[in-house]
Amino acid sequence: MKMRAREIGTIIRSLGCCPSEGELHDLIAEVFTPGSEGTPRLHVPANAVEIVQVHSDSQSFLEEEEPTGYIRFEKFLPVMTEILLERRYRPIPEDVLLRAFEVLDTAKRGFLTKDELIKYMTEEGEPFSQEEMEEMLSAAIDPESNSINYKDYISMMVIDEN
């Protein structure tokens, strides 16, 4: 069984881990760097996590017939198991998320407009892709007020770790 390398982030996030794009890039670079046992080295450009090239003559982490980014599940599973057991990439706590939204809500209204949210999420920090923005808007925006009550949204976002 194989999966696309560019889907690693989606897979990790679907299992309750919350790495940033930078952490995801670092993970891929770390996991696929040469080790003493001839572990394959994958070069991952900073701007394209999904582009993966093999730089090794040893057994490849990528499928030999698919050198452009397919990863064998049996090679990925131990890495993902370790991430889960170490509880890496834990989600941001609810109080930290609330403080972040409150910083953006300079008028202290308890909500952000759709336009404000789009501006902040696509122009500041680690910008959301169009797909990520659409997904967030569909879950967060109240269609009647065209705004996000961020306390309600945070409650919906937070992962119960018990």
N, C-alpha and C positions, 0 to 999 in steps of 0.2 A: 504494500500500500504506500502511496506517496501523496504529498501535499505541496502546494506552492509555497515557496519561501516567503513570499510577500504576505501570506496569510498567517504567519506566526503571531503577529500582534493580535489579530482577531481571536486566534485560538487561546492565547495566554489571557486575554481580557475576558473571554467567555468563561474562563475557569476562576474568575474572581480576582485576578491579579490586575494591577493598574500601573503598568510601566508607562513612562512618557515615551515619546518617539526617540528621544536621546538615549534613554535607558534601554529601549528595545534595540537600537543600533549598537550600543555598547555590548549588550547580551550576545547578539549575533556575532560581533567581532570577537568577543571573549571566548565563546563556545567553539567557534570555528577557526581559532588561531592554532598554529602548530604546537603540539605538545611533545613530550619525550617519546610517546608511543606512535608518532607519525600521524597524529590527528590532522585531518585536512585543514588547510588555511583558506578561508574564504575572504575575499576582499569585498567590503560593503561600503560604497561611497556614502559620505555623510548625507547627501541629499536624496538617496534612493535605497531605502532598506530592502526593497524588493529585487534589486539587481545583485545577483550573487554569482561569483565566478570561482572555479576550482583552481587552486595553485598547488597541487600536490599529485605525486605519482602513487601515493598509497591509496588504500580503499577509500572511496569518496563518500562524503556525507550526502552528496547529491547523486541522483540517479545518473549513471554513466550515459544513458541514451538521452537524458534531458539536462544538459549542462547549463541551461539558462534559468534554473531556479526551482527545481522540484526536489523536495527533501523526503527521504525515506522515513516513514513513521517509526520504524524500529530504532532508528538513530536518534530521533527527536524525543521519544518517550522517556528515556533515562534523564535527559536534560530537564524536561518538564516536571518529572517526578521530583527531582532535586529542588526545583524552584518552589513547588507546592509544599514540600516538607520543610524547607527553610522559611516558608512564609514570606518570600521576597515579594516586592512590589505591592505592599499592602495599600489599601485604599486610604485616601485622605480622610481624617476624622471629620465628623459632622460639624463640630464647632469651628474648625479651620475653614471648611467650605462656607459656612455662614459668614465668618469674618471677611472672606474674600468677596462675597456678594455685597456685603455691607460697604466695603471700600468702593465698589463700582457704583453703588446706589448713593451718590453724594447728596441727594435730596432727602434721604432717609424715609422713602415712601413704602418700603417693604416689597417693591417690585421693580423690574426693569422692563422697558418697552422692547418690543421685538427688534426695532432698529438699533437700540442701544446694545442689546445682546449680540446681534450680528456684528456690530462694529467691534465690540470687545473681543469676541471669540475668533474673528477672522483677521484682525489687524494688530492685536497685541500678543506678546508672549509667543507660545507655540501655537500658531494659527490652525484652526480647524479647517479640514477640507470641506468642499461643497457637500459631499455625502454626509460627513459627520455633523455639519451644521443643520442639514435637513432633518437628520435623525433627532438631533437635540430639539429643534423647533417643534417637530411633531409630538414629542413627549412633554415639552415644557410650556409651550405657549397656550394661554387661555384664548380660544378663538373669539370669545365675546369682547374681551378687553384688549386683545392683541398685545398682551404683556405676560411676564412670568412672575408669579409669586414665588420668590426664590426659597422661602422656608418650606413650602409644599414640595417644590422640586427637589430640594436637598433630601427631604424625607423619602422621596421616591428613589433617589439615587443611591443612598447609603446601603451598603452591603452588611447584613447582619452576620457577624463573624462567630456566632455561638453555634 
